[in-house]
Amino acid sequence: MTDPVRVIALGGTGEIGRNMYVVEQSGRMVVIDCGVTFPKPDQLGVDLVLPDFSYVEERSDRLEAVILTHGHEDHIGALPYLLRAIGHTRVIGPRFALGLVRAKLDEHRVLDHAELIEVGTGPGPTLGPFRTEFIPLTHSIPDCLAVALHTSAGTIVHTGDFKFDHTPVAGAPAADIPTLARLGAEGVALLLADSTNAEEPPEPQTEVTVGQQMRRVMATCPGRVIVTTFSSHIHRIQQILEAAYEDGRVVALVGRSMSRNVGIATNLQCLRTPPETLVRINQLEEYRPDEQVIICTGSQGEPLAALSRMARGEHHQITIQPSDTIIYSSRTVPGNELAVNDTINRLVRSSATVITSKSDPRIHVSGHGTSGDLLWMLQLLRPKFFAPIHGERRHQRAHEDLARSLGTPAEHVFLLDNGDVLEMTSDAAGIVDHVPAGVTYVDGTGVGDVGDEVLRDRRHLADDGVIVIVVSVESDTGRLIGEPEVITRGMSFDDDELVEIARLEIDRSMTASASNKVTEISVLHHQLHDAVAAIVRKRTGHRPMVLPVILEV
């Protein structure tokens, strides 16, 4: 009897982003992808959200390699933090993903923690009990690979992010349909597949249509064109460059990640720049506005990104003009809607023309497959067992419905939650366990320093503000010395009378404590907090954070 295979999602199920999947057999394991997600509005002060690495960290001696499907941040962004936690590890992935990873690891000073192994189409290295095979697929970034793990319990296919684009941008490989069909004919035991657009109508979406619309827009714009898109969307950037060239415009790149990724893509020959098209930003002044295109970061409203700073009038080189046309050639990642809308409103206030996918659907297409693509993947691979991943619960459910429509039995479909352990043998599969799979917050240079309690305190401060009470007491009697100081910050009301009432309540509380011979600082803290918090809530209905500071004299 062969050992069962265990598949564990440490991130990426029930959510979009933070993808990380563990596959285990015979005491060995591989990790597929290691990504981040961006904080929600209520995760105040958090820069990035990582998977909980503890399961892998505790078993790092069993880890054969980390396999990357492609180079998007939600698939590679957490890798430096994982390598810092577990030490030297093999990292296997396609060329462009490794190009991005190399720069990222170097920036985090952990490049020496990784042995980077490039793979392409076809068989890859054997990793313990896993024989690997890689299949090219189309997505919104070069060099995307599905991963097939051939095990003694059957073949597992992880699609990564994908769509079937039959007219990909020149130079981008099409999906390898024959290999997918061959795997399906040989037998796929388990399919783990991208569910992002499972609810979308089945009509195909091709990247070429975006390039065609870019040409139309540039031909009719009277002034400068500013395009914001993901800095990793090299195919989109390729089309913007070509549209600008055909319209007689030059292009400047603005934004650190945009310049870095275009440089990496050019060096790896994933991007071809038309002659005399790319210029430095300080050279734009040599050209008329209607001869200029700017490609910049900031499509998700990131406060420090180039477009956001332009919208606030804080960019030191570019000022938005009424004659400008700003194109959002991207989709808004869930959770970023408020930041994106704020940036757009600021740009509109500058009297610039703003084009989004809502006003012109042809200006952006998704890199994820529609329901038609997902159905075709299921038909090609014909998996015995199926687990929809990379999507919120409603996307997973819609993907399940697609599989059920093709005749997949309900008991063969598994809607995983992060931490679920899916165990598979050659003839059966089921969820058998659950492991810790929480989140790890990155706050500045701190990793894991911020917990739920800290976030709760930050939300409390943001909602109701803080009152700091400073009092001096006699150390032996607990008697109040002098007048207490009451400091308020971030409160939605300004009430001098309230401050005076708070001082009276402090005096009353301290007098009562002294008469009862209470001198323990911890007890005085507790009593002061409760007394002031109660009077403030009674008078205002708010519950600010009350912080007593007691100085013993």
C-alpha positions in Angstrom: 0.0 0.0 0.0 1.4 3.4 -1.0 1.7 6.2 1.5 -1.1 8.8 1.2 -0.5 12.3 -0.1 -1.5 15.2 2.1 -2.3 18.7 0.6 -2.5 21.6 3.1 -3.6 25.1 2.2 -1.7 27.6 4.4 -3.2 30.5 2.5 -5.2 31.2 -0.7 -8.4 29.4 0.0 -11.5 31.5 1.0 -9.5 34.6 -0.1 -7.7 36.1 -3.1 -4.0 36.3 -2.3 -1.5 34.9 0.2 -1.2 31.6 -1.8 0.8 28.9 -0.1 0.2 25.1 -0.4 2.0 22.2 1.1 2.1 18.8 -0.5 3.5 15.9 1.6 4.2 12.2 1.1 6.5 9.7 2.9 7.8 12.3 5.3 8.9 14.7 2.6 7.2 17.9 1.4 7.2 20.6 -1.2 5.6 24.1 -1.0 3.8 25.6 -4.0 3.9 29.4 -4.0 4.5 31.7 -1.0 2.6 34.9 -1.4 1.3 37.9 0.4 -1.9 39.9 0.5 -2.4 43.5 1.3 -4.0 44.8 4.5 -7.7 45.5 4.8 -8.7 49.0 5.9 -9.2 47.9 9.5 -5.7 46.4 9.8 -4.2 49.8 10.8 -0.5 50.2 10.4 0.0 46.8 8.7 2.1 46.8 5.5 1.7 43.2 4.4 -0.2 40.1 5.5 1.8 36.8 5.3 0.8 33.2 5.7 1.6 31.5 9.1 4.8 29.7 8.3 4.9 27.7 11.6 3.8 24.4 10.0 6.7 24.5 7.5 9.2 26.0 9.9 8.6 23.2 12.4 9.3 20.6 9.6 11.9 22.5 7.6 14.1 19.4 7.6 11.5 17.7 5.4 11.2 20.4 2.8 12.5 19.5 -0.6 11.8 22.8 -2.3 9.6 25.8 -2.8 7.9 25.7 -6.3 6.7 29.0 -7.8 4.1 29.0 -10.5 4.7 32.7 -11.5 6.0 36.0 -10.3 3.0 37.9 -8.9 3.3 39.2 -5.3 0.4 37.0 -4.1 2.6 34.0 -5.1 6.2 35.1 -4.3 5.9 38.1 -1.9 6.3 36.1 1.3 9.3 34.1 0.1 12.0 36.4 1.8 10.3 36.0 5.1 10.0 32.2 4.8 13.7 31.9 3.9 14.6 34.1 6.8 12.7 31.7 9.0 13.8 28.3 7.7 17.3 29.0 6.2 18.7 27.7 2.9 16.2 26.2 0.5 15.8 25.3 -3.1 13.5 27.6 -5.0 12.2 26.3 -8.3 10.3 28.4 -10.8 10.1 29.9 -14.3 12.7 32.4 -15.6 10.8 35.7 -15.1 9.5 34.7 -11.6 13.1 33.9 -10.6 14.3 37.2 -12.0 11.8 39.0 -9.8 12.6 36.8 -6.8 16.4 37.3 -7.2 15.9 41.1 -6.9 13.5 40.7 -4.0 15.8 38.4 -2.0 18.7 40.6 -2.7 16.7 43.6 -1.3 15.9 41.6 1.8 19.5 40.4 2.1 18.6 36.7 2.0 19.7 35.8 -1.5 22.3 33.5 0.0 19.4 31.5 1.6 18.1 30.3 -1.7 19.3 28.0 -4.5 17.4 29.3 -7.5 16.6 26.6 -10.1 15.0 27.7 -13.4 12.5 25.3 -15.0 10.6 25.6 -18.3 8.2 23.4 -20.2 8.3 19.7 -19.6 9.8 17.4 -16.9 11.4 19.1 -13.9 13.6 17.8 -11.1 12.5 14.9 -8.9 12.0 16.2 -5.4 11.9 13.3 -2.9 8.8 11.2 -3.8 7.6 13.9 -6.2 8.4 13.8 -9.9 7.7 17.2 -11.3 6.4 18.4 -14.7 5.6 22.0 -15.8 3.0 23.1 -18.3 2.9 26.7 -19.7 -0.3 28.6 -19.3 -1.4 32.2 -20.2 -1.8 34.8 -17.4 -1.2 38.5 -17.0 2.6 38.0 -16.4 5.2 36.2 -18.5 6.3 32.6 -17.8 3.4 31.1 -16.0 3.5 27.4 -15.3 1.1 24.8 -14.0 2.7 22.2 -11.8 2.1 18.5 -12.1 3.4 16.4 -9.2 3.5 12.7 -10.1 3.2 10.6 -7.0 2.7 6.9 -6.1 -0.9 7.9 -5.1 -1.6 9.6 -8.5 -0.9 12.9 -10.3 -1.7 16.2 -8.6 -2.0 19.3 -10.9 -1.8 22.8 -9.5 -2.8 25.3 -12.2 -1.5 28.4 -10.7 -3.3 31.5 -12.1 -4.4 31.0 -15.7 -6.7 31.7 -18.6 -6.9 30.3 -22.1 -5.9 33.1 -24.4 -5.8 31.9 -28.0 -4.3 35.1 -29.3 -1.6 36.0 -26.7 0.6 39.0 -27.1 3.5 38.4 -29.5 6.2 36.6 -27.7 3.9 35.1 -25.0 3.5 31.3 -25.2 0.0 30.0 -25.6 -1.3 27.4 -23.1 0.0 23.9 -23.8 -3.3 22.3 -24.5 -1.8 19.0 -25.8 0.1 18.4 -22.6 -3.0 19.1 -20.5 -5.0 16.7 -22.6 -2.3 14.1 -22.3 -2.2 14.4 -18.5 -6.0 14.0 -18.5 -5.8 10.9 -20.6 -3.1 9.4 -18.3 -5.2 10.2 -15.3 -5.2 13.1 -12.9 -6.0 12.2 -9.3 -6.4 15.7 -7.8 -6.8 19.1 -9.4 -6.1 22.3 -7.5 -7.4 25.1 -9.8 -7.7 28.9 -9.8 -11.2 30.0 -9.0 -11.0 33.8 -9.2 -13.4 34.3 -12.1 -15.6 31.3 -11.6 -18.7 33.6 -11.5 -17.8 35.4 -14.8 -19.7 34.6 -18.0 -17.9 32.2 -20.3 -17.1 34.6 -23.1 -13.3 34.5 -23.7 -11.1 37.6 -23.0 -7.9 38.2 -25.0 -5.1 40.5 -24.1 -4.8 41.7 -27.8 -8.1 43.6 -27.6 -6.5 45.9 -24.9 -3.7 46.8 -27.2 -6.2 47.6 -30.0 -8.2 49.9 -27.6 -5.0 51.6 -26.4 -4.2 52.5 -30.0 -7.7 54.0 -30.4 -7.5 56.0 -27.2 -4.0 57.4 -27.9 -5.0 58.4 -31.4 -7.8 60.6 -30.0 -6.2 62.1 -26.9 -5.3 65.8 -27.3 -2.6 65.8 -24.7 -0.4 63.6 -22.5 -1.5 60.0 -21.7 -0.8 58.5 -18.3 -1.4 54.8 -17.9 -1.4 52.9 -14.6 -1.2 49.2 -14.5 0.5 46.5 -12.5 4.2 46.7 -12.8 4.4 42.9 -13.4 2.0 43.0 -16.3 4.7 42.9 -18.9 2.4 42.0 -21.7 0.2 45.1 -21.0 3.3 47.3 -20.8 4.5 45.8 -24.2 1.2 46.8 -25.8 1.3 50.3 -24.3 4.8 50.8 -25.7 3.7 49.6 -29.2 0.6 51.8 -29.2 2.7 54.8 -28.2 5.2 54.0 -30.9 2.6 53.8 -33.6 1.1 57.1 -32.4 4.4 58.9 -32.5 4.7 59.2 -28.7 7.6 58.5 -26.4 7.2 56.7 -23.1 8.6 57.4 -19.6 8.4 54.9 -16.7 7.5 56.3 -13.3 7.7 54.2 -10.1 10.4 52.1 -8.6 8.8 48.7 -9.2 7.8 49.7 -12.7 11.3 50.6 -13.7 12.8 47.5 -11.9 10.4 45.0 -13.5 10.7 46.5 -17.0 14.5 46.3 -16.6 14.3 42.6 -15.5 11.9 41.8 -18.3 14.1 43.5 -20.9 17.2 41.7 -19.8 15.4 38.3 -19.9 14.0 39.2 -23.3 10.4 39.0 -22.1 9.9 42.6 -23.3 10.8 44.3 -26.6 10.9 48.0 -26.6 10.2 49.7 -30.0 13.2 51.9 -31.2 13.6 55.3 -29.6 10.4 55.0 -27.6 11.6 54.7 -24.0 13.0 57.9 -22.5 13.9 59.2 -19.0 11.3 61.2 -17.2 13.4 64.4 -17.3 13.5 64.1 -21.1 9.8 64.5 -21.5 10.1 68.3 -21.5 11.7 68.0 -24.9 8.4 66.7 -26.3 5.0 68.2 -26.7 2.3 66.8 -24.3 0.6 65.0 -27.2 3.8 63.2 -27.9 4.1 61.8 -24.3 3.0 58.7 -22.5 3.7 57.9 -18.9 3.4 54.4 -17.5 3.3 54.5 -13.7 2.5 52.5 -10.6 -0.5 53.3 -8.3 -3.4 51.4 -9.9 -4.4 50.2 -6.4 -4.3 53.6 -4.7 -1.2 52.8 -2.8 -0.5 56.1 -0.9 3.2 56.3 -1.8 2.9 55.1 -5.5 3.5 57.5 -8.3 -0.1 58.1 -9.5 -1.3 58.7 -5.9 1.4 61.3 -5.4 0.5 62.9 -8.7 -3.2 63.0 -7.7 -2.3 64.7 -4.4 0.0 67.2 -6.2 3.0 65.9 -4.3 5.0 64.4 -7.2 8.2 66.4 -7.7 8.4 65.9 -11.4 4.8 65.5 -12.8 1.8 67.8 -12.3 -1.6 66.6 -13.5 -2.9 68.9 -16.3 -6.5 69.4 -17.5 -5.4 68.1 -21.0 -4.1 64.8 -19.5 -5.9 61.5 -20.1 -5.3 59.0 -17.3 -6.1 55.3 -18.1 -6.6 52.7 -15.4 -5.6 49.5 -17.2 -6.2 47.2 -14.3 -8.8 45.8 -12.0 -9.2 46.9 -8.4 -8.1 44.3 -6.0 -10.8 43.6 -3.4 -10.2 45.8 -0.3 -8.6 48.6 -2.3 -11.8 50.2 -3.6 -11.7 53.2 -1.2 -8.1 54.1 -1.9 -8.6 53.8 -5.7 -11.8 55.9 -5.7 -10.1 58.6 -3.6 -7.2 58.8 -6.2 -9.7 58.9 -9.1 -11.7 61.7 -7.5 -8.5 63.7 -6.9 -7.6 63.3 -10.6 -11.0 64.3 -11.7 -10.8 67.4 -9.5 -7.7 68.4 -11.6 -10.0 68.4 -14.6 -8.1 65.5 -16.2 -10.0 62.8 -18.2 -10.0 59.5 -16.4 -10.8 56.2 -18.2 -11.4 53.1 -16.2 -12.6 49.6 -17.0 -16.1 50.7 -15.9 -16.2 53.5 -18.4 -14.4 51.5 -21.1 -14.4 47.7 -20.6 -12.0 47.3 -23.5 -9.2 49.0 -21.6 -8.5 46.0 -19.4 -9.1 42.2 -19.4 -8.5 39.9 -16.5 -5.6 37.5 -16.4 -7.8 34.9 -14.8 -10.0 32.5 -16.8 -13.7 33.0 -17.1 -16.1 30.2 -16.2 -15.7 28.9 -19.8 -11.9 28.6 -19.3 -12.4 26.8 -15.9 -14.8 24.4 -17.5 -12.3 23.6 -20.3 -9.5 23.0 -17.8 -11.8 20.5 -16.0 -12.7 18.8 -19.3 -9.1 18.5 -20.3 -7.7 17.1 -17.1 -10.8 15.1 -16.0 -9.7 14.9 -12.3 -10.9 12.2 -10.0 -10.9 14.6 -7.1 -11.1 18.4 -7.3 -10.3 21.3 -4.9 -11.0 24.9 -6.1 -8.5 27.3 -4.7 -7.4 30.9 -5.1 -10.7 32.6 -4.5 -13.2 33.7 -2.0 -15.7 31.2 -0.8 -18.3 32.3 -3.3 -15.7 31.8 -6.1 -14.9 28.3 -4.8 -18.6 27.5 -4.6 -19.2 28.6 -8.2 -16.2 26.6 -9.3 -17.6 23.5 -7.5 -20.9 24.1 -9.4 -19.0 24.0 -12.7 -17.3 20.7 -11.8 -20.7 19.3 -10.7 -22.2 20.3 -14.1 -19.6 18.0 -15.8 -20.6 15.1 -13.6 -18.1 15.2 -10.8 -19.6 13.6 -7.7 -20.3 16.0 -4.8 -18.2 13.8 -2.5 -15.2 14.2 -4.8 -15.1 18.0 -4.5 -13.5 19.7 -1.5 -14.0 23.3 -0.6 -10.9 23.8 1.5 -10.4 26.4 4.3 -6.9 27.5 5.1 -5.4 24.9 7.4 -7.5 21.9 6.1 -5.5 18.7 5.5 -6.8 16.9 2.4 -5.5 13.4 2.4 -5.5 11.3 -0.8 -4.8 7.7 -1.6 -5.0 6.0 -5.0 -8.7 5.4 -4.6 -10.0 7.8 -1.9 -9.7 11.3 -0.6 -11.0 13.4 2.3 -10.3 16.2 4.8 -8.8 14.4 7.8 -7.3 17.2 9.9 -6.7 20.9 10.4 -3.4 22.6 11.2 -2.8 26.2 12.4 -3.0 28.5 9.4 -3.5 32.0 10.7 -1.9 35.2 9.4 1.4 37.0 10.1 1.5 40.8 10.0 4.4 42.8 8.7 4.6 46.3 10.3 7.6 48.2 9.2 10.6 46.0 9.9 8.7 43.9 12.4 7.4 40.5 11.3 4.8 38.9 13.6 5.1 41.6 16.2 1.5 42.9 15.5 -1.2 40.6 16.8 -5.0 40.8 17.0 -4.8 42.6 20.3 -2.6 45.3 18.9 -4.9 45.8 15.9 -7.9 46.0 18.3 -6.2 48.7 20.2 -5.4 50.6 17.0 -9.0 50.4 15.9 -10.1 51.5 19.3 -7.8 54.6 19.1 -9.0 55.3 15.6 -12.7 55.1 16.6 -12.8 57.0 19.9 -9.4 58.5 20.6 -7.3 58.4 23.8 -7.3 60.2 27.2 -4.0 60.3 29.0 -4.2 61.0 32.8 -1.0 62.1 34.6 -1.1 62.3 38.4 1.5 62.5 41.1 1.0 60.7 44.4 2.8 60.2 47.7 4.4 56.8 47.6 3.6 55.9 51.2 0.0 57.2 51.4 -1.3 57.3 47.9 -2.5 60.8 48.4 -2.8 63.1 45.3 -0.1 65.8 44.9 -1.0 68.9 42.9 -3.5 69.1 40.0 -4.0 66.1 37.7 -3.2 66.6 34.0 -5.8 65.4 31.4 -4.7 65.1 27.8 -7.0 64.2 25.0 -6.1 63.1 21.4 -8.1 62.0 18.4 -11.5 62.6 20.1 -14.5 63.7 18.0 -15.6 66.2 20.6 -14.1 69.3 22.2 -15.4 69.7 25.7 -13.5 71.8 28.2 -16.2 71.1 30.8 -15.6 67.4 30.3 -11.9 67.8 31.1 -12.8 69.6 34.3 -15.4 66.9 35.3 -12.7 64.3 34.6 -10.3 66.1 36.9 -12.9 66.2 39.6 -13.5 62.5 39.1 -9.8 61.8 39.4 -9.6 63.8 42.6 -12.6 61.9 44.0 -11.2 58.5 43.1 -7.7 59.3 44.5 -9.2 60.7 47.7 -11.2 57.5 48.2 -8.2 55.4 47.5 -6.0 57.3 50.0 -8.7 57.1 52.7 -8.7 53.3 52.2 -4.9 53.3 52.3 -4.6 52.0 48.8 -1.0 52.6 47.5 -0.4 49.8 45.0 0.1 51.4 41.6 -1.6 48.7 39.7 -4.8 49.1 41.8 -4.7 52.9 41.4 -4.3 52.5 37.7 -7.4 50.3 37.5 -9.5 52.6 39.7 -8.5 55.7 37.8 -9.3 54.0 34.4 -12.7 52.9 35.5 -13.7 56.2 37.0 -12.7 58.4 34.1 -14.0 55.9 31.4 -17.4 55.7 33.1 -17.9 59.5 33.3 -16.7 60.0 29.7 -19.0 57.3 28.3 -22.0 58.7 30.3 -21.4 62.2 29.1 -20.5 61.5 25.4 -21.5 58.0 24.5 -17.8 57.3 23.4 -15.4 54.9 24.8 -11.9 56.4 24.3 -8.8 54.5 25.5 -8.0 55.8 29.0 -4.3 55.6 29.9 -3.4 56.6 33.5 0.2 57.6 34.3 1.0 57.6 38.0 4.2 59.2 39.3 5.3 58.3 42.8 6.9 61.0 44.8 
